[in-house]
Amino acid sequence: MPVAAKEIKFGTDGWRGIIGDDFTFDRLTLVAPIATRVLLETYGDTVNNKKIIVGYDRRFMAETFAEKTAAAVMAAGFDVMLADSYASTPAFSWAVKHHNALGALVITASHNPGDYLGLKVKGAFGGSVPPEVTQKIEGLLQSESLAATTQGTLQKFQPWANYCENLRQKVDISQICDRINAGKLTVFVDVMHGAAAGGMAQILGVPVQEINSDRDPLFEGGAPEPLPRYLSKLFSQIRSHRRSQASDALAVGFVFDGDGDRIAAVDGQGNFLSSQILIPILIEHLAARRGLTGEIVRTVSGSDLISLVAQMYNLPIYETPVGYKYIADRMLASNVLLGGEESGGIGYADYIPERDGLLSALYVLEAIAQSGLDLSELYSSLQAKTNFHSAYDRIDLPLASMDVRSRLLQQLQTQPLKEIAGKQVVDCISIDGYKFRLADNSWLMIRFSGTEPVLRLYCEAADLEQVHQTLAWAKEWAA
């Protein structure tokens, strides 16, 4: 048994580990050829070639890890298209479809802190492979590697140009750019030192105010995750800009995670907007202004506003467990207009079954340009139309041990909660964790990490005070 095969496990979207400890050249060059063999077995009949895309983000030594990956895959007899620069993960997923490749191996650790790196495996359909594929990869790590009789070829390619051109076709670029050029709309972009750097400027072809665009593998000591605690520069710049502009001038800020597949936004007043707010805005834009139809896919942790706006436009709703892989599976099987998760991953019809932060930003820009309204006004309008006002928050609560996790899980299974924070439980959904609907129509969701002693708590209620009260109750219950 290869020593390097121990403890290599694929999570929700790929294999990740600490650089130099879990994630090493030896371990990566063990996994990569096996992953390509599984891709060939799974998708070979659909593309009739052995072409593999290899891409990378801006993390420490990411390009070197990509080169090592390319060499290992070539030695296994596969033809490699190696990116000549970093790019967002969705750009590499799109490259798979554009080049009719067998799949992609993307060197990235997404939103994890700077000491992590990882590997995402994409299938021939242009999205993350399902769990049964990664499980097969894990299973083959125990076997001896097979030497190829003929070495594959290597070709470099530029990952941005075709990807950006494809996204331009999705929206009315001229209308967006006209507003920007006329000084009626200013676009701020916080790329968090990640792989989306330069992307919006390339797509739009007009100036944007990009923040944190330099390469910093340590991410200023934080993590490239679109959360308010990492966005002080963006908040400050938008609020300062607002004070200096005419009252009718609009501004918007976008935030992309480390590999550019997730998004959050900031409105013209400097308020943070998670995808719980962006998804309803996007549903209305696609249905009302673009006249599009199709199913709306939401995870069980999604805001109730998502369903209310979908119902307003007679769009069917499908609910999945948490994780974009479930949304992608549904997109492959049904006529889906939009699929989104509360952590910022949103995907669309007439595209690949992949979340894409830059495409989401373009649709939001189009909604602003066509409506002439700030994001906060678009959100307020939806609240008024649905007569639904709410606040949302989520916390990840570390537990003392996996034994504590097991005890809490058993308690939920054998002693169902009847009351939470003084409110009666009226319903419980258990497709992923436990989502408790309360008598005042607020909800609390309790999920456990599958690999570590962490409790994930989600809550939506009428206002932030009630949200925090409910989350505080949940923390006390867990203790």
C-alpha positions in Angstrom: 0.0 0.0 0.0 1.5 3.4 -0.9 2.2 5.3 2.3 1.1 8.6 0.7 -2.4 7.1 0.2 -3.3 7.2 3.9 -5.8 9.8 5.0 -6.4 11.3 1.5 -10.1 12.1 1.7 -12.3 14.1 -0.6 -14.7 16.5 1.1 -17.7 18.5 -0.2 -15.7 19.8 -3.2 -12.3 18.3 -3.5 -9.3 17.2 -1.4 -7.6 19.9 0.7 -4.8 19.9 3.2 -2.0 21.8 4.9 0.8 22.6 2.4 3.9 20.5 3.1 2.1 18.3 5.6 -1.1 16.8 4.1 -0.7 18.4 0.7 2.6 17.5 -0.8 4.1 16.8 -4.3 4.3 13.1 -3.6 0.7 12.9 -2.5 -0.6 15.0 -5.3 1.3 13.1 -8.0 -0.2 9.9 -6.6 -3.8 11.2 -6.7 -3.7 13.0 -10.0 -3.1 10.1 -12.4 -5.7 8.0 -10.5 -8.2 10.8 -10.8 -7.7 10.9 -14.6 -8.1 7.2 -14.9 -11.4 7.4 -13.1 -12.4 10.4 -15.3 -11.6 8.2 -18.3 -13.7 5.3 -17.0 -16.6 7.6 -16.2 -16.7 10.1 -19.1 -14.5 8.6 -21.8 -17.4 7.4 -24.0 -18.9 10.9 -24.1 -15.8 12.8 -25.3 -13.7 10.1 -27.0 -10.3 11.6 -26.0 -7.8 11.7 -23.2 -7.6 15.4 -22.8 -7.2 16.9 -19.3 -7.3 20.5 -18.3 -4.9 21.5 -15.5 -5.4 24.9 -13.8 -4.5 26.7 -10.6 -5.3 29.6 -8.3 -2.9 32.2 -6.7 -1.9 30.3 -3.5 1.6 29.5 -2.4 3.4 27.4 -5.1 0.1 26.7 -6.9 1.6 26.9 -10.3 4.4 24.6 -9.3 1.9 22.0 -8.0 0.0 22.4 -11.3 3.2 21.7 -13.3 3.9 18.6 -11.2 0.3 17.5 -11.7 0.6 18.0 -15.5 3.8 15.9 -15.6 2.2 13.0 -13.6 -0.9 13.0 -15.8 1.2 13.1 -19.0 3.3 10.1 -17.7 0.0 8.2 -17.2 -0.7 8.6 -20.9 -3.1 11.6 -20.9 -2.9 14.8 -23.0 -2.7 17.8 -20.8 -3.8 21.4 -21.5 -1.9 23.4 -18.8 -3.1 26.9 -18.0 -0.4 29.6 -18.6 -1.8 31.7 -15.7 -4.0 31.5 -12.7 -7.8 31.8 -13.2 -11.0 31.2 -11.4 -12.2 27.7 -11.0 -15.3 28.3 -13.1 -13.0 29.4 -16.0 -11.4 25.9 -15.9 -14.8 24.2 -15.7 -15.8 26.2 -18.7 -12.5 25.2 -20.5 -13.5 21.5 -20.1 -16.7 22.1 -22.1 -15.1 24.5 -24.6 -12.2 22.1 -25.4 -14.3 19.0 -25.2 -12.0 17.6 -22.5 -12.4 14.6 -20.3 -12.2 16.8 -17.2 -10.1 19.2 -15.2 -7.8 19.0 -12.2 -7.7 22.4 -10.5 -5.1 23.2 -7.8 -7.0 25.4 -5.3 -8.1 25.5 -1.7 -11.1 27.8 -2.4 -11.9 29.9 0.7 -9.5 28.1 3.2 -6.7 30.0 5.0 -3.4 30.5 3.3 -1.6 27.4 4.6 -4.0 25.2 2.7 -4.0 24.0 -0.9 -6.1 21.4 -2.6 -7.4 19.6 -5.7 -10.8 20.0 -7.3 -11.8 17.4 -9.9 -14.2 18.5 -12.7 -16.0 16.1 -15.0 -16.6 16.3 -18.8 -20.0 18.0 -18.2 -18.2 21.1 -16.8 -18.8 20.7 -13.0 -17.6 19.0 -9.9 -17.7 15.2 -10.1 -20.2 13.5 -7.8 -19.3 11.7 -4.6 -19.3 8.3 -6.2 -16.5 9.4 -8.5 -14.3 10.8 -5.7 -15.0 7.6 -3.7 -13.7 5.6 -6.6 -10.6 7.7 -6.6 -10.1 7.1 -2.9 -10.5 3.4 -3.4 -7.9 3.2 -6.1 -5.3 5.0 -4.0 -4.7 1.6 -2.3 -3.7 0.0 -5.6 -0.4 0.0 -7.5 -0.1 2.6 -10.2 -0.1 1.5 -13.8 2.7 2.7 -16.1 1.5 4.0 -19.5 3.0 2.6 -22.7 2.9 6.0 -24.4 3.4 9.4 -22.7 0.7 12.0 -23.3 1.3 15.5 -24.8 1.5 18.9 -23.2 -0.1 22.1 -24.5 -0.3 25.5 -22.8 -3.5 27.5 -23.0 -4.8 30.9 -21.9 -7.8 30.3 -19.6 -9.4 33.8 -19.5 -10.1 34.9 -23.0 -12.8 32.4 -24.1 -14.3 32.3 -20.7 -14.7 36.1 -20.5 -16.2 36.2 -24.0 -18.7 33.5 -23.1 -19.8 35.5 -20.0 -20.2 38.7 -22.1 -22.8 37.0 -24.2 -24.9 36.3 -21.1 -25.9 39.9 -20.3 -26.4 43.3 -22.0 -22.8 44.4 -21.6 -23.3 47.7 -23.5 -26.1 48.8 -21.1 -23.9 48.1 -18.1 -20.9 49.8 -19.6 -22.9 52.8 -20.7 -23.9 53.5 -17.1 -20.4 53.0 -15.8 -18.9 55.3 -18.5 -21.5 57.9 -17.8 -20.6 58.0 -14.1 -24.0 56.7 -13.1 -22.6 53.4 -11.8 -19.3 52.6 -10.0 -18.3 49.0 -9.5 -16.0 47.9 -6.7 -14.5 44.4 -6.7 -12.8 42.8 -3.7 -11.0 39.8 -5.1 -9.5 38.9 -1.7 -6.0 38.4 -3.2 -7.6 35.4 -5.1 -8.0 34.0 -8.6 -10.8 36.3 -9.7 -8.3 39.2 -9.9 -8.6 41.1 -13.1 -11.7 39.1 -14.2 -14.4 41.8 -14.0 -12.2 44.3 -15.8 -11.5 41.8 -18.6 -15.2 41.0 -19.0 -16.5 44.6 -18.9 -13.6 46.3 -20.7 -14.2 49.4 -18.6 -12.6 50.5 -15.3 -13.6 49.0 -12.0 -12.3 49.7 -8.6 -10.5 46.5 -7.7 -9.4 45.9 -4.1 -6.9 43.4 -2.7 -5.8 42.5 -6.3 -2.2 41.8 -5.4 -1.1 38.3 -4.8 -0.9 37.5 -1.1 -0.7 33.8 -0.3 -1.3 34.6 3.4 -4.5 36.6 2.7 -3.5 39.2 5.3 -3.6 36.5 8.0 -7.3 35.8 7.3 -9.0 33.7 4.7 -10.4 34.5 1.2 -14.0 34.0 2.2 -16.7 36.5 1.4 -17.7 37.3 5.0 -18.1 40.8 6.6 -15.2 40.4 9.0 -12.7 40.3 6.1 -14.2 43.3 4.1 -13.3 46.4 6.1 -11.5 48.0 3.1 -14.5 47.5 0.8 -16.9 48.9 3.3 -14.7 51.9 3.9 -14.1 52.6 0.2 -17.8 52.4 -0.8 -18.9 54.6 2.1 -16.3 57.2 1.3 -17.2 57.1 -2.4 -20.9 57.5 -1.5 -20.2 60.8 0.4 -18.5 62.3 -2.6 -21.0 61.4 -5.3 -24.3 62.9 -6.6 -27.4 61.4 -4.9 -28.5 59.6 -8.0 -25.2 57.9 -8.7 -25.2 54.2 -8.0 -22.4 52.0 -6.6 -22.1 48.3 -5.9 -19.4 46.1 -4.5 -18.7 42.5 -5.3 -16.7 40.0 -3.2 -15.3 36.8 -4.6 -13.8 33.9 -2.7 -10.3 32.6 -3.3 -11.1 30.7 -6.5 -13.9 32.9 -7.7 -16.9 30.5 -7.6 -18.7 32.2 -4.7 -20.0 35.7 -4.3 -21.3 38.3 -1.8 -22.1 41.9 -2.4 -22.2 45.3 -0.8 -24.8 47.9 -1.6 -24.3 51.6 -2.4 -24.6 52.5 1.3 -21.9 50.0 2.4 -24.2 47.2 3.7 -23.3 43.6 3.3 -25.6 41.4 1.2 -25.1 37.6 1.4 -26.4 35.2 -1.3 -29.6 34.9 0.9 -30.4 38.3 -0.4 -28.8 38.1 -3.8 -30.6 34.9 -4.9 -34.1 36.4 -4.6 -32.9 39.6 -6.5 -31.5 37.4 -9.2 -34.6 35.3 -9.4 -36.7 38.4 -10.0 -34.3 39.8 -12.5 -34.2 36.6 -14.6 -38.0 36.0 -14.4 -39.3 39.6 -14.6 -36.8 41.5 -16.8 -35.5 38.6 -18.9 -38.7 36.6 -19.1 -37.0 33.3 -18.3 -38.6 30.3 -16.7 -37.4 27.1 -15.0 -37.0 25.4 -11.7 -35.4 27.2 -8.7 -33.1 24.9 -6.7 -32.3 26.0 -3.1 -30.6 24.2 -0.3 -32.5 23.5 3.0 -30.5 26.3 4.6 -31.8 28.9 2.1 -33.9 31.9 3.1 -37.7 31.7 2.9 -37.6 34.7 0.7 -36.1 32.6 -2.1 -39.2 30.4 -2.2 -41.6 33.4 -1.9 -40.1 35.2 -4.9 -40.1 32.0 -6.9 -43.8 31.5 -6.1 -44.5 35.1 -7.1 -43.3 34.2 -10.6 -44.9 30.7 -10.7 -41.5 29.0 -10.7 -41.2 25.5 -9.3 -39.0 25.0 -6.3 -36.7 22.0 -5.5 -34.9 21.7 -2.2 -31.7 19.9 -1.6 -29.3 19.1 1.2 -26.5 21.7 1.8 -23.7 21.5 -0.8 -23.5 22.7 -4.4 -23.0 19.2 -5.6 -26.6 18.5 -5.0 -27.7 21.5 -6.9 -25.4 20.5 -9.8 -26.9 17.0 -9.9 -30.4 18.6 -10.2 -29.2 21.0 -12.9 -28.1 18.0 -15.0 -31.5 16.3 -14.5 -34.0 19.1 -14.8 -34.8 22.4 -16.4 -33.2 24.6 -13.8 -33.3 28.4 -14.1 -31.1 29.1 -11.0 -29.6 27.0 -8.3 -28.1 28.6 -5.2 -26.7 28.0 -1.7 -26.5 30.2 1.3 -22.7 30.2 1.3 -22.5 32.1 -2.0 -22.5 29.5 -4.8 -25.0 30.3 -7.6 -25.4 28.6 -11.0 -27.6 29.2 -14.0 -29.4 27.6 -16.9 -27.9 27.7 -20.4 -24.4 27.4 -18.9 -22.4 24.7 -17.1 -23.7 23.1 -13.9 -21.1 25.1 -11.9 -21.4 28.0 -9.5 -19.7 31.1 -10.9 -19.2 34.3 -8.9 -18.3 36.5 -11.9 -21.4 35.5 -13.9 -23.5 36.2 -10.8 -22.0 39.7 -10.6 -22.8 40.3 -14.2 -26.5 39.4 -13.7 -26.6 41.7 -10.6 -25.0 44.5 -12.6 -27.6 44.0 -15.4 -30.4 44.2 -12.8 -29.0 47.5 -11.4 -28.5 48.9 -14.9 -32.0 48.0 -16.1 -33.9 49.0 -13.0 -31.8 52.1 -12.1 -32.1 51.0 -8.5 -29.5 50.3 -5.7 -29.3 46.7 -4.5 -30.9 47.8 -1.2 -33.9 49.2 -3.1 -34.2 46.0 -5.1 -34.2 44.0 -1.9 -36.7 46.3 -0.1 -39.0 46.1 -3.1 -39.0 42.3 -2.8 -39.7 42.4 0.9 -42.7 44.7 0.2 -44.0 42.5 -2.6 -43.8 39.4 -0.6 -44.7 41.0 2.8 -41.7 39.2 4.2 -39.0 40.8 6.3 -36.3 38.8 7.9 -32.7 38.6 9.2 -30.3 35.7 8.9 -27.1 34.6 10.5 -25.0 31.4 10.8 -22.3 30.4 13.3 -19.9 27.4 13.3 -19.5 26.1 16.9 -16.5 24.0 17.7 -17.3 21.0 20.0 -15.0 19.4 22.5 -14.7 16.1 20.7 -16.4 13.8 18.2 -17.9 12.0 21.2 -19.7 15.2 22.1 -20.9 15.4 18.5 -22.2 11.8 18.7 -24.0 12.5 21.9 -25.8 15.6 20.6 -26.7 13.8 17.4 -28.2 10.9 19.4 -30.1 13.4 21.5 -31.7 15.0 18.5 -32.7 11.5 17.1 -34.1 10.1 20.3 -35.4 13.3 22.1 -36.7 15.6 19.4 -36.8 19.3 20.4 -40.4 20.5 21.2 -39.5 24.1 22.1 -36.6 26.4 21.0 -35.9 29.8 22.7 -39.4 29.8 24.2 -41.1 29.1 20.9 -43.0 25.9 20.0 -41.5 23.7 17.3 -44.2 23.1 14.6 -42.2 21.2 12.0 -38.8 19.5 11.5 -37.1 18.7 8.2 -34.2 16.3 8.4 -32.9 15.9 4.8 -29.6 17.4 6.0 -29.2 18.0 9.7 -32.4 19.2 11.5 -34.3 22.3 10.5 -36.8 23.3 13.0 -39.7 25.6 12.0 -41.0 27.6 15.0 -44.5 28.9 15.8 -43.6 32.5 14.7 -42.4 31.1 11.3 -38.7 31.6 12.1 -36.4 28.6 11.8 -33.3 27.1 13.3 -31.1 24.6 11.6 -28.6 22.3 13.3 -26.0 20.5 11.1 -22.9 18.5 12.1 -19.7 18.4 10.2 -19.0 14.9 8.9 -15.3 15.1 9.5 -14.6 17.3 12.5 -16.3 18.2 15.8 -18.1 21.3 14.6 -21.7 22.2 14.9 -23.2 24.5 12.2 -26.1 26.6 13.4 -28.3 28.6 10.9 -31.2 30.9 11.8 -33.7 33.1 10.0 -36.1 35.3 12.0 -38.0 38.6 11.8 -35.1 40.6 13.0 -31.4 40.3 13.9 -32.1 40.4 17.7 -34.3 37.4 17.4 -31.8 35.6 15.3 -29.1 36.1 17.9 -31.4 35.1 20.7 -32.1 31.8 18.9 -28.5 31.1 18.1 -27.5 31.9 21.7 -30.1 29.3 22.8 -28.7 26.8 20.4 -25.2 27.3 21.7 -26.4 26.9 25.3 -28.2 23.7 24.3 -25.1 22.3 22.7 -23.1 23.1 25.8 
